[in-house]
Amino acid sequence: MAPIPLECSVAECEFKTPAGAPTWDVMVTLLTTHTQAVHGGGTTHHTPTTHSKLEKLPRPTFTLNMSEAQWSFTKLQWDNYIKQGVVSPDVQLMQLQAACDPALRQRVFDTVTYAALDTPDLFLAKMKELSVIVIHKSIHLMKLWKMAQQSDEPIRAFAARVTATADMCGMIIKCTNVACNKDIIYRDHVVHQIIIHGMRNNDIRVRVVSRNTSGELTTLDKLIDFIAAEEAGSSEASDFCEVLGGRYVDVEKM
């Protein structure tokens, strides 16, 4: 006697295995095939998640007599370090105290307000007050206009030096429109001029000034990209030639 047909267990599905199937195994196989083909088998496939184990960042060290640029860089390293895990404010404070070198930690301890520095923000503010040698913005501005690209320095490295110095000049003004009242940052416009003034290759400078006058290099990014491409082209061209007896000879033809 043939087994009784099996019904699909999914609600509102009227499928039944055909009558006359010879064995239960055949009926189960038919029902399983139907379920997988029509209803997806009722299983959800999860993509396995892989976790990459990264090396733990080292704790930075704050010292006495830091420049504003050194402080900003070390502070950035500190922010990245402390964000590696979720820690309480008390642990952050202890980590910050440990990030001071002995001289700076002693200097902070010698202040009469040491006991009151009970939060990371307060302690960090006192560290900066004692650590950073503040230089007037006019001094940074004077150094900025004297900056020049070194003989072996790519334009992107020179631009990074100029930008770092310009950041210490406070090139921010408040919009005079009462309805606006926003800060206007004009740093990139100054850096744009410093790079043209201080770049070492005069031939490239002539082409830069020509394109800048025609309105092609109006942004700092466009200027740096153009000079970098010109430097790369000049370097590649020099690889094709050698100086022999005061003459340039194409190496490929030798």
CORCOR-V772139 format. One record per residue. SS is DSSP state (H for helix, E for strand, L for the rest). NEAR is the number of other ideal C-beta (glycine too) atoms within 12 Angstrom. Layout:
# CORCOR-V772139
ss=SS near=NEAR
ss=SS near=NEAR
This chain:
# CORCOR-V772139
ss=L near=9
ss=L near=15
ss=L near=20
ss=L near=14
ss=L near=21
ss=L near=24
ss=E near=18
ss=L near=24
ss=L near=15
ss=L near=17
ss=L near=9
ss=L near=10
ss=L near=16
ss=L near=11
ss=L near=22
ss=E near=19
ss=L near=27
ss=L near=17
ss=L near=14
ss=L near=15
ss=L near=21
ss=L near=15
ss=L near=14
ss=H near=17
ss=H near=14
ss=H near=19
ss=H near=25
ss=H near=17
ss=H near=17
ss=H near=27
ss=H near=30
ss=H near=22
ss=H near=17
ss=H near=27
ss=H near=23
ss=H near=16
ss=H near=14
ss=H near=17
ss=H near=19
ss=H near=12
ss=H near=15
ss=H near=16
ss=L near=10
ss=L near=7
ss=L near=8
ss=L near=6
ss=L near=6
ss=L near=6
ss=L near=6
ss=L near=6
ss=L near=6
ss=L near=6
ss=L near=6
ss=L near=8
ss=L near=7
ss=L near=10
ss=L near=16
ss=L near=13
ss=L near=23
ss=L near=27
ss=L near=28
ss=E near=38
ss=L near=24
ss=L near=24
ss=L near=17
ss=E near=28
ss=L near=24
ss=H near=26
ss=H near=24
ss=H near=23
ss=H near=32
ss=H near=23
ss=H near=21
ss=H near=31
ss=H near=27
ss=H near=16
ss=H near=21
ss=H near=30
ss=H near=20
ss=H near=18
ss=H near=24
ss=H near=27
ss=L near=14
ss=L near=18
ss=L near=13
ss=L near=9
ss=L near=16
ss=L near=13
ss=H near=17
ss=H near=14
ss=H near=15
ss=H near=28
ss=H near=25
ss=H near=19
ss=H near=26
ss=H near=37
ss=H near=29
ss=H near=21
ss=L near=31
ss=E near=33
ss=L near=23
ss=H near=16
ss=H near=19
ss=H near=32
ss=H near=27
ss=H near=16
ss=H near=21
ss=H near=33
ss=H near=20
ss=H near=13
ss=L near=20
ss=L near=10
ss=L near=16
ss=H near=19
ss=H near=12
ss=H near=13
ss=L near=25
ss=L near=18
ss=L near=16
ss=H near=26
ss=H near=15
ss=H near=23
ss=H near=36
ss=H near=30
ss=H near=21
ss=H near=32
ss=H near=37
ss=H near=28
ss=H near=22
ss=H near=31
ss=H near=32
ss=E near=27
ss=L near=19
ss=L near=18
ss=L near=20
ss=L near=14
ss=H near=19
ss=H near=13
ss=H near=18
ss=H near=27
ss=H near=22
ss=H near=15
ss=H near=24
ss=H near=30
ss=H near=21
ss=H near=15
ss=L near=32
ss=L near=21
ss=L near=29
ss=L near=14
ss=L near=10
ss=L near=11
ss=L near=22
ss=L near=24
ss=H near=34
ss=H near=24
ss=H near=21
ss=H near=32
ss=H near=33
ss=H near=22
ss=H near=27
ss=H near=39
ss=H near=29
ss=H near=25
ss=H near=34
ss=H near=33
ss=H near=27
ss=L near=31
ss=L near=30
ss=L near=23
ss=L near=25
ss=E near=18
ss=E near=16
ss=E near=14
ss=L near=14
ss=L near=10
ss=L near=10
ss=L near=8
ss=L near=7
ss=L near=11
ss=L near=11
ss=L near=13
ss=E near=13
ss=E near=16
ss=E near=20
ss=L near=19
ss=H near=28
ss=H near=25
ss=H near=19
ss=H near=27
ss=H near=33
ss=H near=31
ss=H near=24
ss=H near=33
ss=H near=45
ss=H near=36
ss=H near=23
ss=H near=29
ss=L near=37
ss=L near=24
ss=L near=26
ss=H near=16
ss=H near=17
ss=H near=29
ss=H near=26
ss=H near=15
ss=H near=25
ss=H near=33
ss=H near=23
ss=H near=16
ss=H near=22
ss=H near=25
ss=H near=13
ss=L near=11
ss=L near=10
ss=L near=16
ss=L near=28
ss=L near=16
ss=L near=16
ss=H near=30
ss=H near=18
ss=H near=20
ss=H near=35
ss=H near=31
ss=H near=21
ss=H near=32
ss=H near=38
ss=H near=25
ss=H near=22
ss=H near=28
ss=H near=31
ss=H near=18
ss=H near=18
ss=H near=22
ss=H near=18
ss=H near=12
ss=H near=15
ss=H near=15
ss=H near=13
ss=L near=16
ss=E near=18
ss=E near=16
ss=E near=10
ss=E near=12
ss=L near=7
ss=L near=7
ss=E near=9
ss=E near=14
ss=E near=14
ss=E near=14
ss=H near=14
ss=H near=9
ss=H near=10
ss=L near=9
